[in-house]
Amino acid sequence: MATVQAESSDLKESKNLDSKVELGEEEDEEEDQGPMPIARLEGSGIGATDVKKLVGAGYNTVESVAYATRKALTSIKGISEAKAEKLLNEASKLVPMGFTTATEYHQHRQDVIHLTTGSKELDKLLNGGIETGSITEIFGEFRTGKTQLCHTLCVTSQLSIEDGGAEGKTLFIDTEGTFRPERLVRIAEKYGLKAEDVLDNVAYARAYNSDHQNQLLLQASAMMIESRYALVIVDSATALYRTDYQGRAELAMRQMHLAKFLRSLAQLADEFGVAVVITNQVVSSVDGASMFVSNPIKPVGGNIMAHASCTRLSLRKGRNNVRVCKIFDSPCLPEAEAMFTINDDGIGDAD
């Protein structure tokens, strides 16, 4: 009898051990799916002092080091050419950066999460909503719904994946002073979410110049290591550049600065898998060719903005509170339009 009890006890301990091993493997898999903290480099022969220097320069993940150029790393005080070479070598061992098959990448694309816009017609146009892991640009004249759509996304990004969200926080960079938390409260009521929780899950910052706008992205990277973020919004990405840089004499400098900012946004999307939504202002063409074009309005930023954005959405006014969204440019979506409305409780479908 004692032998049977001993065998039974051994069997239970074996099952408990197996379950702990399986649980540990699942936790390891979850950790591998997200970005790797920069501290992981210490286990690869990189000194703690050098890691601290990297963090001070805004490199908070192993991916950020792997994606950096040797020139960028050597510009950090205390990082020599030899250290930069070692950093890149060790980071590339942890981050896959080689070739893969189209089949594997296709399977990866199937897992991409889309954030609902609040409008079924608009979601249908976007093949499910705003795509995570890439930059979506929304441009249009004033009062076309750019900021209102951003407010709605602040709330819907916190929904469960089954309900069209990503179960994550939002980081909002406001350059025009148009962010209104009371709008989030009303939208939260529509989706049955607690207003206090929704507001707590939105990190807000007001940018006062184009340099400050860039600095905020360094803080954003550090914040994303600590918490799960699903969305980054910049409303708008070009407003401060239009006032900080004036005339053709500063055009090249402005475009270089803007390109650096957009590159930083793209890296956040790559490293953390967040959806990046930027709004953009428009200008009217005043050259001779504009008289032969039905719509002489074009987005600010030129080719720099056009190449950096993965999906470009054009908004225009319709009748009453109806707005029209058009796919202006996308690598996978056909050119089409959808109508939506701006309601008291956020974005909705037109009647």
PyMOL commands that set and color helices and strands:
alter all, ss='L'
color gray80, all
select helices_A, chain A and resi 2-33+38-44+48-56+62-67+70-74+81-94+102-110+120-125+146-156+161-163+181-190+195-200+210-226+239-244+248-272+288-292+302-308
alter helices_A, ss='H'
color red, helices_A
select strands_A, chain A and resi 114-115+130-131+135-140+169-174+202-206+229-235+275-280+282-284+297-299+311-317+322-329+337-343+346-349
alter strands_A, ss='S'
color yellow, strands_A
deselect
rebuild
show_as cartoon
